Amino acid sequence: MLSYRHAFHAGNHADVLKHVVLLELLDYFGRKDKPFTYVDTHAGAGFYQLDAGYATQNAEYASGISHFWDDALLPTALAAYRDLVQRCNPDGCLRFYPGSPWFARQMLRPDDRMWLYELHPSDQLLLRENVGTAGKEIRIESGDGFAGLPGLLPPPTRRGLILIDPSYEEKQDYDRTVVLLEKSLKRFATGTYVLWYPQLPRAEARALPERLKGLPLTSWLHVALSVRTPAADGFGMYGSGLFIINPPYTLPMSLNAILPTLVDRLGQDDSAGSILESHIP
């Protein structure tokens, strides 16, 4: 389905959670000398303008990254994330927001690899402009990440961080993510998989974390951030979550340090809160 454009939502509360956690994972992977491969199954355009085009229609960044822009007292992980966004805005005004591929590109070392999937033709072109394809370390695939991921696994580096971030505009995406993880784990059981999902009133979204816990996993972590009460009409995202397979043992402590700040700054009513649960032997 090609109607979804992430530019409408760039920099919102879900992006804040996703990108802070992603940077923590990339930092951890970079601590070992052995190279790793980063794969993004739904890469988007890689970079978004907030003061023009799609992003101005709902200005969702105003309830997301804007809350951290001028804060000098952030926890370390949130400050590192905010500082990278500020690097994209050298004039000091919040006008641009990077996507997951851009964040990953900043963290890759010369021997690391990045493989990006994007199905939307316009976003494919923008992705190539915004992230670049110089050298052998980056490959951008014009295709469906759901279909392509299993064929990449295991990566030649034998260390891999895979972000699965579909739009969930189609109801079957919930089933497709579970099937994709089942297939991928059979090929690459030691990879670290990060699945983003929206918190919505619909049954498929509510059931997804428990379905994922039912996979044959040895290690997992689930973190979610709710920013408001679900709408009475049943529409609209009221939060988001990440389910991580084979997370670093350090991640629960890192998240415990930042979740109170995320709830405090991004919460919109008394229903704001967070979930952090894990099984890491």
N, C-alpha and C positions, 0 to 999 in steps of 0.2 A: 504494500500500500504506500503510495507516494504523496499523500496529502500532508503528512506530519512534517513540520519544520521546527527544529529545536529553538530557532531564533526567537520564537514567541515567548519562550520560557527561560532564556539565558540569564544566569545569575540568580535564580530564585532559591528558595530554601532547600529544595531538593538538590540543586547543583552544589550548594555550600556543603551539605553533608557528603555527597558523592565525591567531591573533589578533595575535601580534607582527608577523607579516608584513603582515596587513591594515592595522594601524596605520601601518606604514612606508609603505604605498601611499597611504593616505588623507592622510598628512602631505605626501607628495610632490604629490598632486593639489591640495592646498590652497595650495601655494606660488605658483600662477599665479592671476591675478585672474579669469580666465574661469571661470564656474561649471561644475560637472560633475554627472553623475547616477550615483548608486550603486544597483545592482540586486543583490538577493539572491534567488536562485531557490528556496531551501529555507530560509526564515528561522527557523523554529522559534518558540519562545515569547518569545525576546528577553531573558529574565531567568530565573534559576533559584535556588531555595532549596536550599542544600547540607545543611542539618541537619534536613530533613524531606522526606517523600515519596520520589519515585523515586531521587533522588541518594544517599540513605542506603543503598541496597541493595548497591552496590559501592564507594561512597565513592571514586570514581576521582580526584577532585580531590586526594586525599591523595598521589597519585603524580604530580601535575601542579602546579597553581598553588601548592599548599602549600609547595613547595620554595623559593619566592621570596618568601614573605610577609614575613619579617623580615630580609631580606638588604639591607644598606646598601651593598654593593660590586658591584652589578649593572652590566653595560654599559648605556649610555644607553637603547637601544631597549627592553631588558627592564625597566629601571626605570620608563620611561614607561608601559608596559603594566601593570606591577604597581601603579603609582600610581592608574591608572584603576579597577582592581579594588578597591583600598582605598577609593576614593571611594564605592563601593557599600556599604561596610561601615564606616560612620563610628564605630562603637563599638570598632574595632580587632580584632574577631573575624571570621574568615573564615566567613561564613554565607550569602553570596549571590555568585553569579557571573553576569556579563552575557554575552549572546550577541552574535553579529556585528552584528545591527541596532542594539543599544544602543551598541556601540563606534563604529559609523559615525555614529550620531546625535550623539555628542559632538564629532565632527570636522567635521560639515557646517556651512557658512556660510549666511547667510540666502538667498542666491540658488541654492544647491545643491539637488539633488532626490534623493529616495530612493524606490525602488519595491520593495516586498517581496511575495514570493509565499509562501504557506503553505497546504498542502492539508488538514492535520489540523484539524477544527472546534474542538477545545478549545484548541489552540495558537494558532489565529487570534484567539480572544477574548483570550487572555493577551497576545498580541503587541500588540494594540490598547491594552491597559492599560499595558503595560510600555514601549512606544516612543512611543505617542501618534500622533494624526493631525491635530493642530492645524495650520491653514494649508495652503497648497497644496504645501509642500515634501515631504510624506510621503504616499505612497499604499500601502495594504495590499490586496493582491488575494487573494481566496479561491479559489485555483486551483493548477494544476500549472505550476511554473516551467519545466519542460521544454517544455511546449506554448506557454507565454506569452511567453518571452523573445524569440524572433525578431521578433514583432510590435511590440516596443518599440523596435527598432533601425532606424536610428540614433536616439539620444535627441535631443530638441530642443536640448540644450546642446552637442551634437557632441563632448563629452568624456564618457567613461563608464568606470566601474570596475564590473565584473560578477563577483560571487562565485557559483560553482556548487558546491554543497556537499550532494549527495544522500547518502542513507543507505547506498546500495549493498546494501540487503537483498535486492533483486531482481537476479538475475544480469544481466538485460538493461540495468541502469543503466550498465554499462560501455560498451556499444554506444551507448546513448542519449546519453551525454556527448560521445562523439566526433561523432555525427551533429549534436548541438546546436551544437557549436563550428563544424562545417563550415557549417551554415546561417547561424549568427550572423556569421561572418567575411565571408560574401558580402554581408551587409547593412551591416556595420559593421567594416571591416577594421582601423581604427585604434584600436578599443577595447582596453582592458586587461582580460583575462579571467583569473580566478584559479580554477583547478579543484583542489579538495581530493580526495584519494583515500586509502583505508586501505591500509596494508601488511598483506597477508594471504597465507597460503600458496597460496591459490587462483590458478590460472593467469591468470584475467582481471585480477586486481589487479597481478600481476607484469608483465604485458604492457602495461598502460595507458600508462606514460610513453613507451615506444618508439612506440606507436601515435600518440600525440600529436605526437611529433617528426616523424612522417610527414605531418602536415598541411602545407598550403602556407603556411608561416610565414616571416616575415622576422626576427623577434626573439622569443626565448623564454628562460625560466629554469626550472630544475627544482631544487627543494630538498626533501630528505627527512630525517626523523629516525627512526632505529630505536632502541628503548629496551631490547630484549631479544632473546634467541634465539627464533626461531619455535618454537611448541609442537610437540612430537613427534606429537601427535594431529591436527595440521593445523587446529586451531581457535584463534580469538583473534587480535586485532590486535596486532602487535608493533611498530608504528610507523605513520607517516603521511607524506604528501608533498603538495606543492603544485606544480602546473605552471602557469606564468604566461606568457601570451601578451602581447607588447608591454610588457615590464616597464620600469621606469625604469632608466636606465644606472647610477644610484647604488645599486641594490638589491644587487648582488653584494658590494660593499664592506660594506654594512650587515649582511648575513647572515654574512659572514666574521667579523665582530666578535662575533656572539652565538652561533654554532653550537657553539663549544667549551664555553661555559657550559651550553647546553642539554643537550649530551651528558653533561657532568660531573654535572649536578644531576638530570637525568631518567633517566639510564641505570640499568638494573636488573641488568645483568650484563656480562660482557666483550664481548658482541656489540653493545653500544650503539655507535652511530656516526652519521655524517651523510653526505649527498650534496649537493653544490652544483655544478651545471653550467649553462652558459648559452651562448647565441649572441646577442650584442647588438652589431650593427654600429656 
